[in-house]
Amino acid sequence: MTQTGLRLENLRILRRGRQLVALDTHVAPGAVLTVMGASGVGKSTLLAAITGTLPTGFRAEGRIILNGEDISRKAPEHRHVGILFQEELLFPHLSVGGNLAFGLPPRIRGRAARRTKIKEALDDVGLAGFAARDPATLSGGQKARVALMRMLLSEPKALLLDEAFAGLDAALRAQVRQLVFDRARARALPVLMVTHDAADAQAAGGRLIVLEPR
Amino acid sequence: MRLAPALTLVLLLGPVLAGLAGTLAPALGLFPALGGRSLSLAPAMALLDWPGLVPAARLSVTTGLAATALSLAITALIMAGWSGTRAFRWMERALSPLLSVPHAAAAFGIAFLIAPSGWISRALSPWATDWHHPPDLLIVQDPWGIAMVLGLVAKEVPFLLLMTLAALPQAMPRRSLTIAQSLGYCRVTGWLKAVFPRIYAQIRLPVYAVLAYSMSVVDVAIILGPNTPPPLAVQVVRWMGDPDLTMRFQAAAGAVLQLALVVVVLTLWRLGEGVAGRLGKSWIARGGRGRFDHALGLAGMAAATLTAGAVLLGLAGLALWSVAGFWTFPDAWPDSLTLRAWMRHAPGLRDPVLETVIIALAATLIALALTLACLQAEHRFGLSPGARSLWLLYLPLLIPQIAFLPGLQTLALIAGADMGRGVVILGHVVFVLPYVFLSLGDPFRKWDTRHATIAAALGAAPRRTFWAIRLPMLLAPVLTAAAVGFGVSVGQYLPTLLIGGGRVQTLTTEAVALASGGDRRVIGIYALAQTGVVILGFAAALLLPRLAWANRHALRAAA
């Protein structure tokens, strides 16, 4: 029986042999799991384990299963797990369109077809005509939307949020948060959100796990 | 790529170790090609019989120590008195041009300034000095090596300043200085007591490199140093070039002695650090708030202006000589300006310029590729570079060139290898690589690796992330490192001369060869060409990122 969604099966993260985080849980497609906890408790490390980018000295045990497939031994680029950080981290040397093209899979061939996809993505979040812009000239909200679309264009099967809204001011924050959750739900993506902010957790409306320091 | 660090180590240390062995063997009488088949003390005895030995060795020690101590003191005083001020920002801007002037060109410029018939003497004559002919004074090439020390200090202060600036952020000097000042310490004293000890711990290796270099420098010593006898390293080069090949035994023995001298003086310097540290602690413990503070600050500024001015004015003087028509003493300005010297020497300039650029480009590309591969391997496989790897990187800069380059030549002679351009390029890599690595290491490691996480999450393999994201984002520091490496290669004298067996002629070897001739117009042309090539490299490194990222605000601001 294959289970859809993101399953963390007896996931244990060890730092130099000592256990830092242990989790056994499941996030259904379209649902949001919120992870909170004091800083240094290993929230970002948990996300790094799922993206496959744990720093040296860290080790993950257990299995990470995405839509029935064990991805825990796969290279990061083959996991199809999207992630958004607090900073948008748009590639500063590429235009807005270039950033989106970086996310778009090579499967979509031909300049015209790729350009259409990028144009649609920009229109979709109210950024029509922004393709040639320098990312450094965008406002915080605009950058956040580009980062979101860049990630969605890569067709991820799960979404991780690492304090993704912490850099935005209050009004913008609710707006961007709603956008991200709507898009994830529309695509039936399981979402794992790490945050400090109770309002984020409330808006997500899903289950909440609080990591305790060990 | 996993093998990159190992390969780098082989290319870096292989020539050094092989060269040392190739120097040691003839020093002990072993050189089959020249009939040396058994261990013998004859080379050492021949060296000891040379009447100039004691003064030559003494010169190496005194000029090396004086140049290093002065450079360090000036650097510390400038930082103590002026870091963070407006005047200091101006000095920072002058730093790169000063660094890009090759040692030989700077030495020629200074020689022109201070010579009895030089610009300073002309400016003061005849109204102040009553000289109508150049006075018969031994100012350049003085027997104590004062001119040589001045030439070294003028080039080593910018180097140590750069190293200090790189070490500065970690020491958090501003807070320490603010606290010291709020406790009533004057600026210079407060900085020296609160910040300098931490800075010194970080620039220790560069200081050692300056000491080893100053003790065994050859090109600057040929131009500005005493002649009879010269410092030991110059004498070794003379023996190496002697038509009588058996002189190479003596040369090897001299090179080994030079190495021993450097090792002993470095050890003494290290011990001296302990003594200075103890004296410094008691100075700090006495709690003096600074009595000669203002004077010290001004002294630092004066010394910095003097050294920078000497290089820049010297270059200006060389430029003027290269276009001077008739120019008699004591006129401060030539009768007429003409391009005749340039026209006459331009055709001859072409080959050395090409040779210089080809060697420098090749050595820089190799060094850059190895550096990037090492840094990327470090990132990919989580290798953590220890303090030991920094020492290995500095090793080619701490072992005097004169101690292992003759050995490389000897080995090649035995192997019958043709010492062409290719081997010279590999020889340059040994000295270019440390500078490229030191220049690129920090910016490469500071890059936010979350960009790599994002790229991987978007489905990009590490190779694509490196080429499409990391390298373009680091374009400016990569090109700066390349320009530094290029400049280092252009300035190399001894590796080109010794590894090339005298047959590979670059701007630097040609310029130094002109030193004895004393034709100021030709010297001016070669020194300017040498400097010009390096400055073009730095200009390209500054300009290209601005052009490439003209429409990318975040990267243009960083460039």
Contacts between the chains, C-beta under 8 A, distances in Angstrom:
chain1	res1	chain2	res2	distance
A	48	B	453	7.5
A	51	B	453	5.8
A	51	B	456	6.8
A	51	B	457	5.7
A	52	B	456	7.2
A	53	B	449	7.9
A	53	B	452	7.4
A	53	B	453	4.8
A	53	B	456	6.5
A	55	B	382	7.0
A	56	B	382	3.0
A	56	B	384	7.1
A	57	B	382	7.8
A	75	B	456	7.7
A	75	B	461	7.4
A	76	B	453	7.3
A	76	B	456	3.6
A	76	B	457	6.9
A	77	B	455	7.9
A	77	B	456	4.7
A	77	B	459	5.3
A	77	B	460	5.7
A	77	B	461	5.1
A	77	B	462	7.7
A	78	B	459	7.7
A	79	B	457	7.7
A	80	B	459	7.4
A	81	B	457	5.9
A	82	B	457	5.4
A	82	B	458	7.6
A	83	B	453	6.5
A	83	B	454	6.7
A	83	B	457	4.8
A	85	B	450	5.6
A	85	B	454	7.4
A	87	B	450	7.7
A	89	B	448	7.1
A	89	B	450	5.7
A	89	B	451	5.7
A	89	B	454	5.3
A	91	B	451	6.8
A	91	B	469	5.7
A	91	B	473	7.1
A	92	B	473	6.4
A	92	B	552	5.9
A	92	B	554	3.8
A	92	B	555	5.2
A	93	B	469	7.9
A	93	B	472	4.4
A	93	B	473	5.6
A	93	B	475	7.6
A	93	B	549	6.4
A	93	B	552	5.7
A	93	B	555	5.7
A	95	B	551	8.0
A	102	B	455	7.4
A	102	B	458	6.2
A	102	B	460	7.2
A	102	B	468	7.2
A	102	B	469	7.9
A	103	B	458	4.6
A	103	B	459	7.9
A	105	B	459	6.4
A	134	B	551	5.5
A	134	B	552	5.4
A	134	B	553	5.5
A	134	B	554	7.9
A	135	B	554	7.3
A	136	B	552	6.7
A	136	B	553	3.6
A	136	B	554	4.1
A	137	B	553	6.3
A	150	B	458	6.9
A	151	B	457	7.1
A	151	B	458	7.0
A	154	B	457	7.3
A	154	B	458	4.3
A	154	B	459	5.4
A	156	B	457	7.1
